[in-house]
Amino acid sequence: MPPESDHRHCKVCGKVTAVGDEACSRSCREELRRREITRRNYTLLLYGAIALLAIVFASALIR
């Protein structure tokens, strides 16, 4: 029996995949890509909100 480190699991559905693969099928790869895009958009929104709050507070201090 091969060692357990010779495989990985799909990040979407949990099925066993090869070591270099993050997803087991085309649909799982597409879902993983959608998740990454959503995560990136939320991160950009968070940084934008923080920047906006910093500008508002800085302008209040200047007055």
C-alpha positions as CSV (number, residue, x, y, z in Angstrom):
1,M,0.0,0.0,0.0
2,P,1.4,3.4,-1.0
3,P,2.1,6.1,1.7
4,E,-0.7,8.5,2.4
5,S,1.3,11.4,1.1
6,D,1.0,10.2,-2.5
7,H,-2.4,11.8,-2.9
8,R,-4.4,14.9,-2.0
9,H,-8.1,15.6,-1.7
10,C,-10.2,17.8,-3.9
11,K,-10.8,21.2,-2.2
12,V,-14.4,21.3,-3.3
13,C,-15.8,17.8,-2.9
14,G,-13.1,15.9,-0.9
15,K,-12.5,13.1,-3.4
16,V,-8.9,11.8,-3.8
17,T,-6.8,13.5,-6.5
18,A,-3.3,13.4,-7.7
19,V,-0.6,15.3,-5.7
20,G,-0.5,18.3,-8.2
21,D,-4.2,18.7,-8.6
22,E,-6.4,20.9,-6.4
23,A,-9.7,19.7,-7.9
24,C,-10.9,16.3,-9.2
25,S,-13.0,17.4,-12.2
26,R,-13.8,20.3,-14.5
27,S,-16.8,21.3,-12.5
28,C,-14.8,21.3,-9.2
29,R,-12.1,23.4,-10.9
30,E,-14.8,25.9,-12.0
31,E,-16.3,26.0,-8.5
32,L,-12.8,26.5,-7.0
33,R,-12.2,29.4,-9.4
34,R,-15.6,31.0,-8.5
35,R,-14.7,30.7,-4.8
36,E,-11.3,32.4,-5.4
37,I,-12.9,35.2,-7.4
38,T,-15.5,35.7,-4.6
39,R,-12.8,35.7,-1.9
40,R,-10.8,38.2,-3.9
41,N,-13.8,40.5,-4.3
42,Y,-14.6,40.4,-0.6
43,T,-11.0,41.2,0.2
44,L,-11.0,44.2,-2.1
45,L,-14.3,45.4,-0.7
46,L,-12.9,45.1,2.9
47,Y,-9.7,47.0,2.0
48,G,-11.8,49.7,0.2
49,A,-14.1,50.1,3.2
50,I,-11.0,50.4,5.5
51,A,-9.5,53.0,3.2
52,L,-12.8,54.9,3.1
53,L,-13.1,54.9,6.9
54,A,-9.5,56.1,7.2
55,I,-10.2,59.0,4.8
56,V,-13.3,60.0,6.7
57,F,-11.5,59.9,10.0
58,A,-8.5,61.8,8.6
59,S,-10.8,64.5,7.2
60,A,-12.5,64.8,10.6
61,L,-9.2,65.3,12.3
62,I,-8.1,68.0,9.9
63,R,-11.2,70.2,10.6
